[in-house]
């Protein structure tokens, strides 16, 4: 199982970014979480197939309608502790 950590910056808090990310991740069969960071970014950790993680990365570049993504950073990580479901923290 592959895993990645994404840091998304821009207008990504207060625009249903985390909930929309969860919906997209669930559609792709990914597990992990999305959470707001104190600096205004959103952290997304996702585990699943390489193809599903790549698809989530493509979606994160745009996000939901009211979001305005400025930067997306991606790094490979160990899989999330939760191996099932996708949480909004």
C-alpha positions as semicolon CSV with decimal commas, in nm:
position;residue;x (nm);y (nm);z (nm)
1;X;0,000;0,000;0,000
2;X;0,138;0,339;-0,101
3;X;0,092;0,650;0,112
4;X;0,144;1,022;0,065
5;X;0,121;1,338;0,271
6;X;-0,005;1,652;0,100
7;X;0,019;2,008;0,231
8;X;-0,229;2,234;0,058
9;X;-0,208;2,611;0,091
10;X;-0,428;2,892;-0,032
11;X;-0,794;2,950;0,049
12;X;-0,848;2,601;0,183
13;X;-1,000;2,652;0,528
14;X;-1,365;2,743;0,572
15;X;-1,461;2,628;0,220
16;X;-1,550;2,262;0,291
17;X;-1,207;2,153;0,166
18;X;-1,164;1,874;0,422
19;X;-1,514;1,734;0,377
20;X;-1,483;1,746;-0,001
21;X;-1,143;1,577;0,023
22;X;-1,295;1,300;0,233
23;X;-1,569;1,243;-0,026
24;X;-1,313;1,227;-0,306
25;X;-1,083;0,995;-0,109
26;X;-1,371;0,762;-0,029
27;X;-1,468;0,749;-0,398
28;X;-1,110;0,648;-0,474
29;X;-1,097;0,384;-0,200
30;X;-0,831;0,565;0,003
31;X;-0,790;0,570;0,379
32;X;-0,635;0,847;0,586
33;X;-0,731;1,193;0,707
34;X;-0,756;1,563;0,627
35;X;-0,701;1,827;0,894
36;X;-0,658;2,200;0,925
37;X;-0,317;2,322;1,036
38;X;-0,267;2,630;1,255
39;X;-0,081;2,809;0,972
40;X;-0,389;2,799;0,743
41;X;-0,289;2,500;0,534
42;X;-0,467;2,166;0,512
43;X;-0,277;1,842;0,564
44;X;-0,401;1,534;0,379
45;X;-0,256;1,190;0,447
46;X;-0,382;0,917;0,217
47;X;-0,301;0,550;0,163
48;X;-0,409;0,316;-0,113
49;X;-0,304;0,234;-0,466
50;X;-0,057;0,455;-0,650
51;X;-0,324;0,531;-0,909
52;X;-0,578;0,641;-0,647
53;X;-0,323;0,863;-0,470
54;X;-0,228;1,021;-0,804
55;X;-0,597;1,083;-0,878
56;X;-0,641;1,249;-0,537
57;X;-0,335;1,466;-0,604
58;X;-0,492;1,582;-0,932
59;X;-0,817;1,664;-0,751
60;X;-0,632;1,849;-0,472
61;X;-0,482;2,086;-0,732
62;X;-0,834;2,232;-0,776
63;X;-1,033;2,125;-0,470
64;X;-1,397;2,223;-0,418
65;X;-1,558;2,516;-0,598
66;X;-1,494;2,782;-0,329
67;X;-1,131;2,685;-0,266
68;X;-0,835;2,861;-0,422
69;X;-0,530;2,639;-0,413
70;X;-0,196;2,819;-0,427
71;X;0,054;2,543;-0,352
72;X;0,046;2,166;-0,323
73;X;0,337;1,979;-0,167
74;X;0,357;1,601;-0,175
75;X;0,584;1,358;0,006
76;X;0,587;0,983;0,047
77;X;0,516;0,869;0,403
78;X;0,437;0,559;0,601
79;X;0,069;0,472;0,582
80;X;-0,172;0,630;0,831
81;X;-0,241;0,450;1,156
82;X;-0,603;0,401;1,048
83;X;-0,617;0,145;0,770
84;X;-0,985;0,194;0,703
85;X;-1,197;0,496;0,623
86;X;-1,106;0,858;0,576
87;X;-1,141;1,101;0,866
88;X;-1,179;1,476;0,892
89;X;-0,982;1,585;1,196
